[in-house]
Amino acid sequence: MKLHRIAHARAGDKGDISNISVIAYHPKDWPLIKERLSEARVASHFGVADAECVKRYVLPQLHALNFVVRGALAGGVTRSLALDTHGKCLASVLLEMEL
């Protein structure tokens, strides 16, 4: 099953750092999301060589996780030549992860 079946996500940026929140649609799915979305798995999914670039914050009251991914935006909005300099599509990319 893909993550998008049980959760939605939002992404934002600050410089070269992407901030991605994953929120369960239903509280019953929260334990599975919390278990399966580790810092290492998210780093691997994005192809980040150094897993320490990904930091996970757990928000149990919201049934959500927040990931801060350093170096994800090729320099940030003012420096990157990427089409999505803000990294908004990274939320959709993460939702394609197989659980």
N, CA, C and O atoms as a GROMACS GRO file, in nm:
protein
  396
    1MET      N    1   0.085  -0.117   0.000
    1MET     CA    2   0.000   0.000   0.000
    1MET      C    3   0.090   0.124   0.000
    1MET      O    4   0.195   0.127   0.065
    2LYS      N    5   0.047   0.224  -0.073
    2LYS     CA    6   0.121   0.350  -0.076
    2LYS      C    7   0.070   0.442   0.035
    2LYS      O    8  -0.046   0.436   0.075
    3LEU      N    9   0.160   0.526   0.082
    3LEU     CA   10   0.130   0.616   0.193
    3LEU      C   11   0.009   0.705   0.164
    3LEU      O   12  -0.069   0.734   0.255
    4HIS      N   13  -0.009   0.748   0.040
    4HIS     CA   14  -0.118   0.841   0.007
    4HIS      C   15  -0.257   0.783   0.034
    4HIS      O   16  -0.355   0.857   0.038
    5ARG      N   17  -0.267   0.653   0.051
    5ARG     CA   18  -0.397   0.592   0.081
    5ARG      C   19  -0.443   0.621   0.224
    5ARG      O   20  -0.562   0.619   0.253
    6ILE      N   21  -0.347   0.649   0.314
    6ILE     CA   22  -0.384   0.668   0.455
    6ILE      C   23  -0.340   0.803   0.512
    6ILE      O   24  -0.364   0.831   0.630
    7ALA      N   25  -0.277   0.886   0.429
    7ALA     CA   26  -0.227   1.014   0.481
    7ALA      C   27  -0.221   1.121   0.371
    7ALA      O   28  -0.222   1.091   0.252
    8HIS      N   29  -0.216   1.244   0.416
    8HIS     CA   30  -0.191   1.354   0.324
    8HIS      C   31  -0.066   1.426   0.373
    8HIS      O   32  -0.020   1.402   0.485
    9ALA      N   33  -0.012   1.515   0.291
    9ALA     CA   34   0.114   1.580   0.326
    9ALA      C   35   0.117   1.723   0.274
    9ALA      O   36   0.047   1.758   0.179
   10ARG      N   37   0.201   1.804   0.338
   10ARG     CA   38   0.226   1.942   0.298
   10ARG      C   39   0.376   1.966   0.306
   10ARG      O   40   0.445   1.906   0.388
   11ALA      N   41   0.424   2.052   0.219
   11ALA     CA   42   0.567   2.083   0.220
   11ALA      C   43   0.588   2.234   0.217
   11ALA      O   44   0.508   2.309   0.162
   12GLY      N   45   0.697   2.275   0.277
   12GLY     CA   46   0.737   2.415   0.276
   12GLY      C   47   0.888   2.423   0.269
   12GLY      O   48   0.956   2.320   0.267
   13ASP      N   49   0.941   2.543   0.267
   13ASP     CA   50   1.086   2.558   0.255
   13ASP      C   51   1.134   2.675   0.337
   13ASP      O   52   1.059   2.767   0.371
   14LYS      N   53   1.260   2.670   0.367
   14LYS     CA   54   1.333   2.781   0.428
   14LYS      C   55   1.476   2.765   0.380
   14LYS      O   56   1.551   2.681   0.431
   15GLY      N   57   1.514   2.846   0.283
   15GLY     CA   58   1.647   2.833   0.224
   15GLY      C   59   1.661   2.701   0.153
   15GLY      O   60   1.582   2.669   0.064
   16ASP      N   61   1.761   2.623   0.192
   16ASP     CA   62   1.788   2.494   0.130
   16ASP      C   63   1.726   2.378   0.210
   16ASP      O   64   1.761   2.262   0.188
   17ILE      N   65   1.637   2.410   0.300
   17ILE     CA   66   1.575   2.309   0.388
   17ILE      C   67   1.429   2.291   0.350
   17ILE      O   68   1.353   2.387   0.339
   18SER      N   69   1.390   2.165   0.331
   18SER     CA   70   1.250   2.134   0.306
   18SER      C   71   1.187   2.081   0.434
   18SER      O   72   1.249   2.007   0.510
   19ASN      N   73   1.063   2.120   0.456
   19ASN     CA   74   0.987   2.081   0.573
   19ASN      C   75   0.863   2.007   0.520
   19ASN      O   76   0.780   2.067   0.451
   20ILE      N   77   0.850   1.879   0.552
   20ILE     CA   78   0.740   1.798   0.499
   20ILE      C   79   0.662   1.738   0.616
   20ILE      O   80   0.718   1.667   0.699
   21SER      N   81   0.533   1.768   0.620
   21SER     CA   82   0.445   1.711   0.723
   21SER      C   83   0.358   1.604   0.661
   21SER      O   84   0.302   1.621   0.553
   22VAL      N   85   0.346   1.491   0.732
   22VAL     CA   86   0.261   1.380   0.691
   22VAL      C   87   0.156   1.363   0.800
   22VAL      O   88   0.189   1.345   0.917
   23ILE      N   89   0.028   1.369   0.759
   23ILE     CA   90  -0.082   1.365   0.855
   23ILE      C   91  -0.176   1.250   0.820
   23ILE      O   92  -0.220   1.237   0.706
   24ALA      N   93  -0.206   1.166   0.919
   24ALA     CA   94  -0.296   1.053   0.897
   24ALA      C   95  -0.438   1.103   0.873
   24ALA      O   96  -0.483   1.198   0.938
   25TYR      N   97  -0.508   1.040   0.779
   25TYR     CA   98  -0.649   1.072   0.758
   25TYR      C   99  -0.732   1.028   0.877
   25TYR      O  100  -0.823   1.098   0.920
   26HIS      N  101  -0.698   0.909   0.932
   26HIS     CA  102  -0.774   0.852   1.044
   26HIS      C  103  -0.678   0.813   1.157
   26HIS      O  104  -0.570   0.759   1.130
   27PRO      N  105  -0.714   0.840   1.280
   27PRO     CA  106  -0.627   0.806   1.394
   27PRO      C  107  -0.586   0.659   1.398
   27PRO      O  108  -0.478   0.627   1.447
   28LYS      N  109  -0.669   0.570   1.346
   28LYS     CA  110  -0.636   0.427   1.349
   28LYS      C  111  -0.512   0.394   1.265
   28LYS      O  112  -0.446   0.292   1.289
   29ASP      N  113  -0.480   0.479   1.167
   29ASP     CA  114  -0.364   0.455   1.081
   29ASP      C  115  -0.236   0.518   1.136
   29ASP      O  116  -0.127   0.492   1.084
   30TRP      N  117  -0.248   0.599   1.239
   30TRP     CA  118  -0.133   0.668   1.296
   30TRP      C  119  -0.020   0.573   1.340
   30TRP      O  120   0.095   0.601   1.309
   31PRO      N  121  -0.048   0.463   1.411
   31PRO     CA  122   0.062   0.376   1.454
   31PRO      C  123   0.143   0.320   1.336
   31PRO      O  124   0.265   0.308   1.345
   32LEU      N  125   0.077   0.285   1.227
   32LEU     CA  126   0.148   0.232   1.110
   32LEU      C  127   0.237   0.339   1.048
   32LEU      O  128   0.352   0.312   1.013
   33ILE      N  129   0.185   0.459   1.034
   33ILE     CA  130   0.263   0.569   0.978
   33ILE      C  131   0.385   0.597   1.066
   33ILE      O  132   0.497   0.611   1.015
   34LYS      N  133   0.364   0.604   1.194
   34LYS     CA  134   0.473   0.632   1.288
   34LYS      C  135   0.580   0.524   1.282
   34LYS      O  136   0.700   0.553   1.289
   35GLU      N  137   0.537   0.399   1.268
   35GLU     CA  138   0.631   0.287   1.263
   35GLU      C  139   0.711   0.285   1.132
   35GLU      O  140   0.832   0.263   1.134
   36ARG      N  141   0.645   0.307   1.021
   36ARG     CA  142   0.707   0.286   0.890
   36ARG      C  143   0.784   0.406   0.834
   36ARG      O  144   0.871   0.388   0.749
   37LEU      N  145   0.755   0.526   0.881
   37LEU     CA  146   0.823   0.644   0.827
   37LEU      C  147   0.936   0.688   0.920
   37LEU      O  148   0.922   0.781   0.999
   38SER      N  149   1.046   0.619   0.908
   38SER     CA  150   1.164   0.654   0.988
   38SER      C  151   1.248   0.755   0.910
   38SER      O  152   1.228   0.776   0.791
   39GLU      N  153   1.342   0.816   0.979
   39GLU     CA  154   1.434   0.909   0.914
   39GLU      C  155   1.511   0.838   0.804
   39GLU      O  156   1.530   0.893   0.695
   40ALA      N  157   1.556   0.716   0.831
   40ALA     CA  158   1.634   0.641   0.733
   40ALA      C  159   1.552   0.607   0.608
   40ALA      O  160   1.602   0.617   0.497
   41ARG      N  161   1.426   0.567   0.627
   41ARG     CA  162   1.342   0.533   0.512
   41ARG      C  163   1.312   0.655   0.427
   41ARG      O  164   1.311   0.647   0.304
   42VAL      N  165   1.286   0.767   0.492
   42VAL     CA  166   1.258   0.890   0.417
   42VAL      C  167   1.383   0.934   0.341
   42VAL      O  168   1.374   0.973   0.225
   43ALA      N  169   1.498   0.927   0.405
   43ALA     CA  170   1.623   0.963   0.337
   43ALA      C  171   1.646   0.873   0.216
   43ALA      O  172   1.682   0.920   0.109
   44SER      N  173   1.624   0.744   0.234
   44SER     CA  174   1.640   0.649   0.123
   44SER      C  175   1.541   0.678   0.011
   44SER      O  176   1.578   0.674  -0.107
   45HIS      N  177   1.418   0.708   0.046
   45HIS     CA  178   1.314   0.737  -0.054
   45HIS      C  179   1.352   0.858  -0.140
   45HIS      O  180   1.327   0.860  -0.260
   46PHE      N  181   1.411   0.958  -0.078
   46PHE     CA  182   1.452   1.079  -0.150
   46PHE      C  183   1.591   1.067  -0.212
   46PHE      O  184   1.635   1.157  -0.283
   47GLY      N  185   1.660   0.957  -0.184
   47GLY     CA  186   1.794   0.939  -0.239
   47GLY      C  187   1.898   1.026  -0.171
   47GLY      O  188   1.998   1.064  -0.232
   48VAL      N  189   1.874   1.057  -0.044
   48VAL     CA  190   1.969   1.138   0.033
   48VAL      C  191   2.080   1.045   0.083
   48VAL      O  192   2.053   0.948   0.154
   49ALA      N  193   2.203   1.075   0.046
   49ALA     CA  194   2.315   0.988   0.083
   49ALA      C  195   2.341   0.987   0.233
   49ALA      O  196   2.374   0.883   0.290
   50ASP      N  197   2.325   1.102   0.297
   50ASP     CA  198   2.352   1.113   0.440
   50ASP      C  199   2.220   1.119   0.516
   50ASP      O  200   2.153   1.222   0.517
   51ALA      N  201   2.182   1.007   0.579
   51ALA     CA  202   2.053   1.000   0.650
   51ALA      C  203   2.044   1.101   0.763
   51ALA      O  204   1.934   1.132   0.809
   52GLU      N  205   2.157   1.153   0.809
   52GLU     CA  206   2.155   1.253   0.916
   52GLU      C  207   2.100   1.387   0.868
   52GLU      O  208   2.073   1.476   0.948
   53CYS      N  209   2.082   1.401   0.737
   53CYS     CA  210   2.022   1.523   0.681
   53CYS      C  211   1.871   1.527   0.704
   53CYS      O  212   1.808   1.631   0.683
   54VAL      N  213   1.814   1.415   0.746
   54VAL     CA  214   1.670   1.406   0.770
   54VAL      C  215   1.644   1.396   0.920
   54VAL      O  216   1.698   1.308   0.987
   55LYS      N  217   1.562   1.486   0.970
   55LYS     CA  218   1.524   1.484   1.112
   55LYS      C  219   1.373   1.469   1.122
   55LYS      O  220   1.299   1.543   1.056
   56ARG      N  221   1.327   1.375   1.203
   56ARG     CA  222   1.184   1.349   1.219
   56ARG      C  223   1.136   1.404   1.353
   56ARG      O  224   1.201   1.386   1.456
   57TYR      N  225   1.021   1.470   1.348
   57TYR     CA  226   0.954   1.518   1.469
   57TYR      C  227   0.818   1.453   1.476
   57TYR      O  228   0.743   1.453   1.378
   58VAL      N  229   0.785   1.397   1.590
   58VAL     CA  230   0.659   1.326   1.610
   58VAL      C  231   0.558   1.418   1.677
   58VAL      O  232   0.588   1.480   1.780
   59LEU      N  233   0.439   1.427   1.619
   59LEU     CA  234   0.331   1.511   1.671
   59LEU      C  235   0.209   1.422   1.698
   59LEU      O  236   0.114   1.423   1.620
   60PRO      N  237   0.212   1.346   1.808
   60PRO     CA  238   0.106   1.246   1.833
   60PRO      C  239  -0.033   1.305   1.847
   60PRO      O  240  -0.131   1.241   1.809
   61GLN      N  241  -0.044   1.426   1.902
   61GLN     CA  242  -0.177   1.487   1.919
   61GLN      C  243  -0.244   1.514   1.784
   61GLN      O  244  -0.366   1.515   1.774
   62LEU      N  245  -0.162   1.535   1.683
   62LEU     CA  246  -0.214   1.564   1.548
   62LEU      C  247  -0.212   1.442   1.457
   62LEU      O  248  -0.256   1.449   1.342
   63HIS      N  249  -0.161   1.330   1.507
   63HIS     CA  250  -0.142   1.209   1.426
   63HIS      C  251  -0.058   1.243   1.304
   63HIS      O  252  -0.093   1.209   1.191
   64ALA      N  253   0.053   1.310   1.330
   64ALA     CA  254   0.137   1.360   1.222
   64ALA      C  255   0.285   1.345   1.253
   64ALA      O  256   0.327   1.334   1.368
   65LEU      N  257   0.362   1.346   1.145
   65LEU     CA  258   0.507   1.350   1.153
   65LEU      C  259   0.554   1.471   1.073
   65LEU      O  260   0.492   1.507   0.973
   66ASN      N  261   0.661   1.532   1.117
   66ASN     CA  262   0.720   1.643   1.044
   66ASN      C  263   0.865   1.607   1.015
   66ASN      O  264   0.940   1.574   1.106
   67PHE      N  265   0.904   1.614   0.889
   67PHE     CA  266   1.041   1.584   0.848
   67PHE      C  267   1.108   1.712   0.801
   67PHE      O  268   1.054   1.786   0.720
   68VAL      N  269   1.227   1.735   0.853
   68VAL     CA  270   1.310   1.846   0.809
   68VAL      C  271   1.425   1.784   0.731
   68VAL      O  272   1.505   1.708   0.785
   69VAL      N  273   1.432   1.820   0.603
   69VAL     CA  274   1.533   1.761   0.514
   69VAL      C  275   1.630   1.871   0.471
   69VAL      O  276   1.595   1.959   0.393
   70ARG      N  277   1.751   1.864   0.522
   70ARG     CA  278   1.852   1.965   0.491
   70ARG      C  279   1.917   1.934   0.355
   70ARG      O  280   1.944   1.818   0.323
   71GLY      N  281   1.941   2.036   0.277
   71GLY     CA  282   2.007   2.019   0.148
   71GLY      C  283   1.918   1.963   0.040
   71GLY      O  284   1.967   1.915  -0.062
   72ALA      N  285   1.788   1.969   0.060
   72ALA     CA  286   1.694   1.907  -0.034
   72ALA      C  287   1.659   1.994  -0.154
   72ALA      O  288   1.603   1.945  -0.251
   73LEU      N  289   1.692   2.123  -0.148
   73LEU     CA  290   1.641   2.214  -0.250
   73LEU      C  291   1.749   2.275  -0.340
   73LEU      O  292   1.731   2.384  -0.394
   74ALA      N  293   1.860   2.206  -0.355
   74ALA     CA  294   1.967   2.247  -0.448
   74ALA      C  295   2.005   2.394  -0.430
   74ALA      O  296   2.023   2.466  -0.529
   75GLY      N  297   2.016   2.437  -0.308
   75GLY     CA  298   2.057   2.574  -0.280
   75GLY      C  299   1.946   2.667  -0.239
   75GLY      O  300   1.973   2.775  -0.186
   76GLY      N  301   1.822   2.629  -0.260
   76GLY     CA  302   1.710   2.714  -0.221
   76GLY      C  303   1.654   2.795  -0.337
   76GLY      O  304   1.704   2.788  -0.449
   77VAL      N  305   1.552   2.871  -0.309
   77VAL     CA  306   1.475   2.942  -0.411
   77VAL      C  307   1.562   3.036  -0.495
   77VAL      O  308   1.549   3.040  -0.618
   78THR      N  309   1.649   3.109  -0.432
   78THR     CA  310   1.726   3.210  -0.505
   78THR      C  311   1.849   3.156  -0.575
   78THR      O  312   1.912   3.226  -0.654
   79ARG      N  313   1.885   3.030  -0.548
   79ARG     CA  314   2.007   2.974  -0.606
   79ARG      C  315   1.983   2.857  -0.699
   79ARG      O  316   2.068   2.827  -0.783
   80SER      N  317   1.872   2.791  -0.686
   80SER     CA  318   1.848   2.668  -0.760
   80SER      C  319   1.794   2.695  -0.900
   80SER      O  320   1.723   2.792  -0.924
   81LEU      N  321   1.829   2.608  -0.992
   81LEU     CA  322   1.775   2.612  -1.127
   81LEU      C  323   1.664   2.508  -1.145
   81LEU      O  324   1.613   2.489  -1.255
   82ALA      N  325   1.627   2.442  -1.036
   82ALA     CA  326   1.522   2.340  -1.041
   82ALA      C  327   1.387   2.404  -1.074
   82ALA      O  328   1.365   2.522  -1.046
   83LEU      N  329   1.297   2.326  -1.133
   83LEU     CA  330   1.163   2.377  -1.165
   83LEU      C  331   1.082   2.404  -1.040
   83LEU      O  332   1.003   2.499  -1.036
   84ASP      N  333   1.099   2.322  -0.938
   84ASP     CA  334   1.024   2.338  -0.812
   84ASP      C  335   1.120   2.385  -0.703
   84ASP      O  336   1.159   2.306  -0.617
   85THR      N  337   1.156   2.510  -0.707
   85THR     CA  338   1.257   2.561  -0.612
   85THR      C  339   1.209   2.562  -0.468
   85THR      O  340   1.290   2.558  -0.376
   86HIS      N  341   1.077   2.566  -0.447
   86HIS     CA  342   1.022   2.565  -0.311
   86HIS      C  343   1.007   2.423  -0.258
   86HIS      O  344   0.985   2.404  -0.138
   87GLY      N  345   1.018   2.323  -0.344
   87GLY     CA  346   1.006   2.184  -0.300
   87GLY      C  347   0.865   2.140  -0.267
   87GLY      O  348   0.846   2.045  -0.192
   88LYS      N  349   0.765   2.208  -0.322
   88LYS     CA  350   0.625   2.172  -0.293
   88LYS      C  351   0.592   2.030  -0.338
   88LYS      O  352   0.509   1.964  -0.276
   89CYS      N  353   0.653   1.983  -0.445
   89CYS     CA  354   0.622   1.850  -0.495
   89CYS      C  355   0.680   1.739  -0.406
   89CYS      O  356   0.642   1.623  -0.420
   90LEU      N  357   0.770   1.774  -0.314
   90LEU     CA  358   0.829   1.671  -0.228
   90LEU      C  359   0.725   1.603  -0.140
   90LEU      O  360   0.743   1.486  -0.104
   91ALA      N  361   0.618   1.672  -0.106
   91ALA     CA  362   0.510   1.609  -0.029
   91ALA      C  363   0.447   1.497  -0.112
   91ALA      O  364   0.422   1.388  -0.060
   92SER      N  365   0.423   1.523  -0.239
   92SER     CA  366   0.364   1.421  -0.328
   92SER      C  367   0.460   1.305  -0.349
   92SER      O  368   0.419   1.190  -0.355
   93VAL      N  369   0.588   1.337  -0.362
   93VAL     CA  370   0.688   1.233  -0.379
   93VAL      C  371   0.690   1.141  -0.257
   93VAL      O  372   0.697   1.019  -0.272
   94LEU      N  373   0.684   1.197  -0.138
   94LEU     CA  374   0.684   1.116  -0.017
   94LEU      C  375   0.558   1.030  -0.007
   94LEU      O  376   0.564   0.917   0.041
   95LEU      N  377   0.445   1.083  -0.050
   95LEU     CA  378   0.319   1.007  -0.044
   95LEU      C  379   0.319   0.885  -0.136
   95LEU      O  380   0.233   0.798  -0.123
   96GLU      N  381   0.413   0.878  -0.229
   96GLU     CA  382   0.425   0.762  -0.318
   96GLU      C  383   0.504   0.647  -0.255
   96GLU      O  384   0.520   0.541  -0.316
   97MET      N  385   0.554   0.669  -0.133
   97MET     CA  386   0.632   0.565  -0.065
   97MET      C  387   0.546   0.442  -0.036
   97MET      O  388   0.432   0.454   0.009
   98GLU      N  389   0.602   0.325  -0.063
   98GLU     CA  390   0.536   0.199  -0.029
   98GLU      C  391   0.552   0.172   0.121
   98GLU      O  392   0.661   0.182   0.175
   99LEU      N  393   0.441   0.140   0.185
   99LEU     CA  394   0.446   0.105   0.327
   99LEU      C  395   0.464  -0.045   0.339
   99LEU      O  396   0.471  -0.098   0.450
   0.00000   0.00000   0.00000
